[in-house]
Amino acid sequence: MPRFSIIIPVYNRPGEIADLLESLAAQTVKNFEVVITEDGSTIPCRDVCDRYAADIDIRYYVQDNIGRSPARNNSMEHARGDYFVFFDSDCVIPPTYFATLAEALDADPLDCFGGPDAAHESFSDMQKAINFAMTSFLTTGGIRGGKASLEKFTPRTFNMGFSRKVYDTVGEFREMFSEDIDMSKRIEAAGFRTGLIRQCPVYHKRRLSFKKFFRQVHVFGMSRITLKLLYPGSMKIVHALPACFVIGLLMLLLGAIFVSPWFLAPVWVYIVALFLSALVSTKSVRVALMAVPAAFIQLVGYGTGFIKAFFTKIILGRGRNIEEEIAARKGK
């Protein structure tokens, strides 16, 4: 029986699945199975899975297009491992990941764990810039980067795992935005121990355009309010910082227009800090230049989503309640 069951939901991503399976086939230790559930894709990846069936233990399932959480849940129902490990379809896994993970869990058998994400050298400059925006201490407070962080570490499903005992106790993912944070909160509430395994990163490709990136982080900002309503004590200062950034940026712009251009001095200082940090991190002037707008998109997108949801759901009390929202997502 495999020690790890790799759970992967997929929707119309055969090219990404090919890269992910290629990286899994190159693992130095193959103490795992791969359980893929296709979420009603119009471009299925069955042929890709068949291509790697001789190299790794793969099981492939298909469901109607009802969401990524039901897809993960379906794979967990068929999983045989002692631990369930979750990757997004747009991830590539370093070759020593599972060897390192096994050693880490042997030394400290965590109930639930997660790892950071990074940008592979083969990624496009856009992907590297967006990865910087999502992992830098100057933008997200280091929440996703695996280093110093302003928030207690919370595993997310691009690189997350938990034991079968956790699954038997806590149950399935709920179909909602930020379902991975919801699951992490439920695991913590059940008394299980969670930790970050820094030496187990994944290479996360993320979005391929600023427009798609903005839409993604805007939804993240809105979902943070949903999580606050589900878990009243979960909101931290770091979660409101992008909203403060948006308000502060707007005030500085108005000050520069109506009072003095010097109101923009803090903005320029921040731009220089972003550029230098990205330059040191990526060692590329081009990526560093792209990282500056990526960082502003990350902060403004998340901040405006946060403000919008805060105003409509908390101030005005409009929209579905939490249980209705989850039920609606489940029936989508």
N, C-alpha and C positions, 0 to 999 in steps of 0.2 A: 504494500500500500504506500502511496506517495506521502511524504511528510507535508508538502505544501500543495494546495489546490489554487491555481492562478485563475481568478475570476475576471473575465473581460466581456463587457457589453459592447456591441458594435452596431453602427447604423451607417450604411453606405460608405464604408471606409476600407475597401479591399487593399488599397496601396499601403495604408498605415498598418493594417494587420500584417501584411507581408514583412514590413520592416520590423515590427514587434516580434513576430515569430522567428525571423532570422536571428534576432538578438537572443531569443530564448534557446534556439538550437545551438548557439555558440557558448552556452553556459558551461563553466568548468565542472559544475556538479549539477546533475539532472534529477534531483530528488523531488520532482514535482510533476503534476499533471496540469494541462491547460483546459479550462472549461469555458467555451465561448457560446454566448447566446446572441443570435442575430435578431435585432429588434425590428422585424418587418421591413428589412432593407429592400429597395428596388434594385440595388447593385450588390448582390450577396458576395460573401467571401468564402463560400464552401470550397471552391477550387483551390484557393490559397491554402486553406487548412489541409486539404488532401495532399498538397504538395509537400507539406512538412510532417505528415503523419508518420513517416519512416524514421524521423529524427527525434521527435518528441511525442509524448503521450497526449493526444488532442481528442477532445470530444466536442462535437458541434451540435447546437440546437437552434431551432427557429421558433419565434413567437410572433404574434401580431404586433403592430407598431403601437405599443402601450407605454413605452418609457424605459429609461435606462435602469431605474431601480427595480422594476419587475424583471428586467433582463438579468441583473445581478442576482436577484432572488432565485430565479429559475436555475442559474448555474450553481448556486449554493445548494439547492435541493439535490443536485446530482453529484456534488463534490464528495470526494472520499478522503481528503487529507486531514491532518490534525490541525493545520492552520489554513485559513483562507487569505490569499494575498490578492489585492486589487490593483490593477493597472488600467489607465485609460488607453484607448486604442491608438492615441497619438504619442505613445511613449516608446522609447528604446531603452533596453536594460543592459547595463554594463555586464561583461562576461563573468565577473566574480560575485555578482549580486547574491545568488543563493548560497554559495559557499560561505560568504561573509555573514549572511543572515542566519544561517544555521549555527555558526560559531557564536554569534551575538546572543541568540536565544538559549544556547546551551549554557552560556555564562550567566545570563539573566533572563529567565523565562517569563517575559512580559505577556500579559493577557492580550494587549492591543498595542500596536506599534505603527510607526510611520517613518518615512525618510524624506529628505529634501529632494528638490528637483534642480537640474542644471541644464546647460546648453551644450550639446555635442559640437565638436569642431566642424562637423559636416553640415550643421544647420545653416540656413540662410542668415544674412545680416539682419533681416527683419525679425526672424525668430529669436536671434540672440539679443536684439534690442528689447523685445517684448519680455524675454526671460529676465533680463536685468530689471525691467520695470516691475515685475511680479515678485522678485526675490530680494531686491536691495533694501537695506535698512532705511535709506532715504525716501522710500516710497511706501512700502508695506510694513515697515518696522521690522523687517527680517522674518516675518511670520512663516514664509515658505522656503526660505533659503537655508535653513538648518544651522544658522549661526546665532549670534546674539539677537534676541527678539524682545519686542515690547509686550508680547502676549504669551501666555502659557501655550505650549505646543499642542495643536489639535490635528490628528491625522486626517488626511484627505485622500480620496479614492484614486488619485493619480499614482499614489505610492503609499499603500496602507495595508495592514493585515490584522487579523485577530483569530483567536483560537476557536475551535469547535465548541468549547464550553461557553464562550461568549455568545456564539450564534444560538446555541440551545437555550440560553437564558434570556438574551435581549431580543432575539427574533430577526426579522427581515428589515431591509431598508424601506423607508416610506418614500413614495413618489412626490417629491417636492424639490424646489430649488435649494441648493446647499444641503442635500440629503446626507452627504458625508459628515458634515458638522453635526447635523441632527443625530446621526448614528453615534458619533464620538461622545456627544453629550449623554446619550442614553446609556452607553457603555460605562461612562464615568459614574453616572447616577446609580448604576447597578453594583458599584463597589469594585469594579475591575481596575487593574493597574495599567496605565498607558505610558509609553515612553517614546522618545525620538532615537532612532538608530542612525546617527550621522554618517556612518561609513557605508550606508546603503542608499545612495542617490539613484534617481532615474533621469534619463534625458527626455525632457518634455518639450515637444515641438510647438505647442500652443497655436495661436492664430497666425494666418498668413497675410493679414492686412490690418491696418489701423482701424478701419471701419468695423470689421468683425470683432476686433479686440475691444473697441468701445462698447459694442452691444453686450459682450460677455461681462465686462466689469460693471456695467450699468445694472445688469441683472443681479450680480453679486451684491451690490450696494442695497438693492431693494430686498433681497433675501435676508440681509442682516436684520432688518426690522421684523421679518417673519420669525427669525430665530429668537429675537428679543421677546416677542409675544409668547413663544413656546417655552422659553427659558428666561424668565425675568432677570435673573442674576447673571446672565451670560454677557451682557453688554459691557464692554470695557472702553476706556478713553481712546485707545488706539483705533477702535472701530469708527469713532466719530471724527477722527482727524481728517480724512478726505473731505468730509462735509465742511469742516472748519477751513480747509484749504480753499475750497470753492468760494466760500463767503469772503475769506480774506483776499483772495485773488480779485474778486469782483470789486471790493472796496479799494484796493490798490489801483486798479484800472480806472475807477471813477476819480480817485484822487489825482492820478496822472493827467486825466483829461481836464478836470476843472480847477486844480490847484497848482500842481507842479510835476514835471516829469520825474523828479527825484522820488516820487512815491513808488516808482518801479524798481528802485535800487534793490530791495529784498528779493524781487523776482529774478533779477540778473545774478545776484549772489547765488541763489538756489540753482539757476541754470548752470553756472560755472561749476558748482559743487557736483551736480549730476554728471556733467561732462567728464570731469576729472575722475570721479568714482567709477564711471563706466569705462573710461580709458584704462584705468589700472586693472579693472576686473576683466575686460575683454581683450585688452592689448590691441585694439583696432580703433583708429580715428573714425572710420566710417560708421562702425557700430555705435561708438560713443555719441556721434552726432545724431543718429537715429534714436538712441536711447532717451534723449532729452524730450522729444515730442511723445515718445512712448510713455514716459513717466507722467507727463501732464495728462495724457489720455487716460492712464490708469487712475490717477487721482480725481480728475474731473468726472470721468465716467462713473466710478464708484460713488463719489461724493454726491453727484446729482441723483443717482438712483436711491441713495440713502435718504436724501432730503425729500424726494418725491414720495417715497413709501412712508417716511415719518409723518409727513403732512397729511397724507390721505388716510393712513391706517390708524395713526395715534391721535393726531390733532382733530381730524374730522370724523374719525371712527368709521370710515367708509370701507367698502369692499367686503369680501367674505371673511368669516372668522377662520381661525387656523384649521380646525377640523374640516370645514367645508372646502378650504383651499387644497388640503391634502387629498380629500376625496375627489375633487374635481381633477386634480393632476393624475390620480390613479385611474380615473375613467376616461382620460383623454385618448 
